Amino acid sequence: MSLTSFLDVKEVTDVVKCLRPEGPRKICATLRVEPRSKRYTAVGGAFDYLLRFEIQRRAPHSVGRSWAAEASAAILSLTNGIVFAGSSALNGQGPEHKLRPEEIAKRAHGIVQEARAAVDSFCRRNVSDTGALKELAAHALRLAKLDIVLRARLLDPTFDRAEEEDIEDLISMISIAPVDNLLSADAIFLNPTFGSTGRILGGADADLISGGTLIDFKVTKKLSMEAQWLDQLLGYFLLWRKERSKTPALPEIRRAGFLFARHGHLWTFDASAWTEHPDFLRIERWFFKTAKELRLSEPRATSTAAGGVKD
């Protein structure tokens, strides 16, 4: 069970909703970057990659982890290119575009290797330029398309392409991203997981923890925060707190919030909005007790590869 599916359980929603921060849900910002295509999932995932690459370049002390796309490439190799759901997507748009499974796996590994080399080169730059960012945005799009193999056992038939309008979309968003406000001289964790605690809920991973602030990236046109987003942010916070109780060297999360990429707007609140609630500790204990109970009651699923599930 993933964090998202756990929070979708009505009983869970009913318990945690009292911890949602009070105040207006609408953000005080205007939409500055309209989507240039309907490839929302790919562009959203690619922005996550691209922004983390820029943070990594500007904060060499940041701590990253392996990419979901790397696990996807491994899955394609282990299964000889076969994806269990919707496997016809592996074969392009028609019989004339069919790829052999080993060719699919080879291309996927090539995408990851080329992206790694490009990111390493990018992070050695003192400054970034539009040309370098465009190249990196194309890599980010291909990586994001591969991610779905890990998350849903599907493969986008355009997995080795990066469309020009989506590259321009990413460049526009990264140009207005308040990157300075995401940096810290203290510990920065890129796409952090939650150790053994995270495995209670499917190996959940967040977008960023920087200087004691937990940030979730949102590539949306919406001007308001969805209730389920706030619940998910709380879930990340609880997972980090529990893991930190076992690993005290981890920094305390003192603030949390969202980066609205299409608005160039960072919205955060003090974590005391959660912890000072009179029912917080009771709900925290209930959260993990219920998560373990539901996990134990689930039928065991077979998997071809281990990996986190992005919530």
Order of alpha helices (4+ residues) and beta strands (2+ residues): alpha-alpha-alpha-alpha-alpha-alpha-alpha-beta-alpha-beta-beta-beta-alpha-beta-beta-alpha-alpha-beta
